[in-house]
Amino acid sequence: RVIKAVAEMLKEANATPVVGECPAMASYARPDIVFDGLGVRDLCEEIGVELNVLDREPPVKVENPEAEVVGEFWFPEFALDCDGVINLPKLKTHVLTTLTCAVKNLYGLQQGGQKAHYHVVTENDPERFSRLLIDLYQTIREQIILTVVDAVVGMEGEGPTTGNPVDLGLIIAGDTPLAVDLVVSQIIGWDPMEVGTNFIAVERGLKPASLDEIEVLGAPIEEVARTFEKPKTHQDGQPFIDIRMPIECDGERCTGCGICSTVCPANAIAVDGTAEVNDELCIQCFCCIELCPNGALTAIRTVDP
């Protein structure tokens, strides 16, 4: 509904909207499967909007001299040549980054196996990975003209796939992804500095640095706020995970499809009937948890938060 509404508003403004994405599953399956499965292709045909499979665009290198982890990123050519990118994240918790929203969603501009590659580059240290996300944000932020968050139904707990739905009933929009994430953190009852990307962005001097620097229009935050349960991986008072959490497979849910093994950047998963994770090889990226279609994989906390 959000994609359709934004596209129709752009057409009313005499702009030409194009829907594009680099699906996470593109590294092992045709991106078309993702678009078809989600109904995005049918929607685009219904409203007369082009669907651009960004994984098939020529990659263009953009350098970031201010980066801390990765000093250059490759983006789909179309994302750089268009007049501007409208960022459409879904509000969810995330077992690695605690929150996935405006800034984290820009990871969707990385093609094919680049996503898995960066998990390896950062050795999936949560702080280092969050710093990479801010490197990416700094590199592409001038091209992001608007962020519209679908928070009609959000997700709490073990997001972004096996958490619990929350009927929040909100659309949250802003022209700066960082500002959106700071406000979203407040809406879901969290200290914004417990979200790693928020913490690092403010540490680097990016603006806005606090809610005091943001003008919030529409409903007051306190009227729409609803505290979200954090992932088990989160540690209160800290922006980053600093413990290892073994990943367990629910044999009753696992179908042995092998998606987890295919997307694992560390080759830490073997499938023989059901999935088995080698904890010594696991880099704790949680890609397997995120992409398991059956919700069969879970990170197990072995110490108290």
Summary of the structure (lengths in Angstrom):
residues: 305
radius of gyration: 18.8
end to end distance: 37.2
largest distance: 55.6
contacts: 977
relative contact order: 0.13
helix: 37%
strand: 21%
